[in-house]
């Protein structure tokens, strides 16, 4: 199974912290080879498990790697915050 699937298994069992640890450990093991998608996986996991601040932090790591013209991660985090009724936090990303 993938790391994301393993994290989801922990979340389904009620141990969201352990799932988060699995993903963080994976990111640490990738070091400088971690990709935008790796960071987005952690961010999306944190969204699903209700850790919005943690998700934004993971998105920030992904945003540091994104194409400055396309800005797909920036749009994703802005949409997330807006959907969560946090327009003041979303506005700087638009």
N, C-alpha and C positions, 0 to 999 in steps of 0.2 A: 504493500500500500504506500501511497505517497505520504509525505510529511503532513500535508493539509488534511488528508483523510484521517491520519492518526490523531491529529489535533481535534478533529470533529468527533471522533470516537470518545475522546476524553470529555469534550463538551457535552455530548449526548448522555454521558454517565454522570454529568453534574460537576465535573472537575474542570471548569473552564481555565483555572489558573495553570493546571498541568498542560493543557492544550497550548496555552500561550507560551509556556516554557519550552515546549517541543519546537514550536516555530521560531522562538528566539534563539534556541540552541542551533537550529538549522542555519539561521542567518549568520550566526557567529562562526559556524564551521565553514561557510562560504567565503567569509572575509571580503576582500575586495572584489571577488567574483560574484557577489550577490547582485541580483538583477532588480530592475524596477518591479518585475512581476513577483519576485520573492518578497519584497517589502509590501506590495499590494496584497499579497496573500495574508500576511500578518494583519494588515490594516482591515481587510474585509472580515477576517476572523473576529477581530476585536469589535467591529460593528455588530456582527451577529450576536456576540456575547454581551453586548451592552457597554463596552468600554470605549466610549466615543473619544475621550481625551487621549487614550492610548492609540486609538485608530489614527487620530490626527498626527500624533508623533510618528507613527509608522509611515503615514502618507508623506510627511515632511522628508523622511529619508528617501522615499521614492521620487519626490518632487526635485530633489537635488540632482537627480540623474535624467530627468525628462527633457525632451526636446523643447526648447524655449519658445518655439513658434507654435507647435501643436498643443502643448500643455495638457495632455490627457489626464494626468494625475491631478493636476490643479483643478480641472473641471470636475473630476470625480469627488474630490473632497469638498468643493464648494457646493455641489449638488447634495451631498450627504448632509452637510450642516444646514442647508436651506430646508431639506426634507424633514430634518429633526427640529424644525422651528427655531433655528438659531441664526436668524438672518444677520445679526450684528457680527457674528463670527464668520459667516459665509461671505459677506460683502467684500472683504479684502482679496478674496481669491478670484472674484469675477473681473 
